[in-house]
Structures are given as C-alpha cells and as structure tokens.
Amino acid sequence: MPTTESSPEPLLPAVRHQRIIELLAQTEYVTIADVRNATGASLATTQRDLARLATTGALARVRGGATRPQPPRGEARLLAACLTRVRHALDRHDLTTAENALHQALDACARLRRG
C-alpha cells in the first residue's frame, strides 16, 4: 500500500493564540509570516487570530503584523487597577473589599463605554 504524506493536524485556536502570545513575549513585533510559520495556519486564519487577540487586548494590530499591547490609559488604567484589587481581595477571601473594587470597576467600565 503506498504511503501518502499527510498534512499536520491543524492546531486548535487556543493553541495558536498561545503561540502568538509567546512569540510576542520574545520580540516586540511579529509579522504575519512569523505567525504563520509558528502556527502553520493559513493567511485568513492568521488574520482572524490576530484580530481576535487584538479585541481581547492581548496584542495590538499593525500593518503586516502585531505588537505587544500598549499600557492602558485613563479610565482603562483605573479599570485594570480595580480588577487587580478584586483579584487580590478574593485571594485573601476579603469579600467586602472585592465587592467595593467591583463596583468601582463597573463604574469605570460604564464611563469607558460612554466615552
């Protein structure tokens, strides 16, 4: 029976996304070709992956590739700080502080949506 060369199994989106994030941890900028080489994905899949990661804030899209995300500013920075306080409070089982920080985070989120 002749052997046929099979193409490698396609990676799950979560695995591709993790590889992209790992690439950006090593260098500040990646090209679409870099991502395709690391993931084995098609051009269309690579562009969808980068768009998806950009919407989650994991990276910033630029022409021809992606860069590390920029640090948050203003309300976004306040929101990030509030969410960090929530996580730390939950780690300490301090529900009152977690609740207060969540309220602050929700207020910051509402201002961002209006803004």
N, C-alpha and C positions, 0 to 999 in steps of 0.2 A: 504494500500500500504506500503510495507516495506521501511524503510529508509536506505539509503546507505550512508556510511561515505565517503564524498568526500575529495579529497586531496586539500590542499590550492592552491589558484591561484598562478601560477609562477610569480615571480617578473620580471619587465622589467629590461633590462641590466643597464640602467641609475640608477635605484633604487638600484640594487645590488652593483653597483660601489660606489654609495654614502655611502652605509652601510659599505663597506670595508674601505673606506677612514675615516669614522667616527670611526671604530674600531682602525685604526692606530693612530688616534688623541688621543685615550685613552691610548694606550700602544705602545711601540716602535716596538714590534714584534707580528705578528699573525700567527697562524698555519692554515693549510688548513682546519682542523677540526673546528677551531674558525670561519672561514669564512663560511663554510658550515652551521654551526649552526645559524649564523646570517642571512644568506640569504635563506636557505632552498634549495640551488642549489645542483645539482649532482657534483660528483668529476670532471668530464670532464668540466662542465660549470664553476666550480670554478677555475680550472686551466686556462681556456681560459680567464676568467675575470681578473685573476692576471696577465697573460701575456699581455693583452690589457692595463691594468693600468700601467704596467712596461714600455711599449713602449711610453706612454704619459708622463712618468716621475712622475706619482702620487705616485709610490712606487718602491721599489727595490725587485726583486725576490731573495729568498734564498731557500736553500734546505728545503722543508717541509712547506714553508710559504712565508711571505713577511715582509719587514721592511719599515720604513719611508725612503724616498729618501735621498741620500747624497747631501749636498750642491754642487752647480756647481763649477767647477774649470776653470781657464784659460779663453779660448775663450768662453766657455759656461757661465761663470760668466759675462763676458763682454756683451754677447748677452742678458742675463737676465737683466742686468742693463740698456741696451739700450731700451729694451722693456718696462721697468718700466718708463723710461724717456718719451717714446712715450705716454704711458697711462696718465701720469701726464700732459704732454703738451696738449693732447686732452681734458683733464678735464678743462684746462684753455682756451681752444679754441685758443691755440698758434700753428698754423699750420706750421709755419716756423721751430720751434724747433722740432715739431713732425716729419716733413719731414727729417730734419738732423739726428735725432736719428734713424729713419727707415733706412736711408742709412747706418749708422754705424752698425745697427743690421744685415742688409743684407750682409755687408762685413764680419762681424764676422761669420755669418751662412755659407758663402762660404768658409771661412778658416776652419771651423769645418768639412765641407764635404770633403775637400781635405785632411785634417789632419789625 
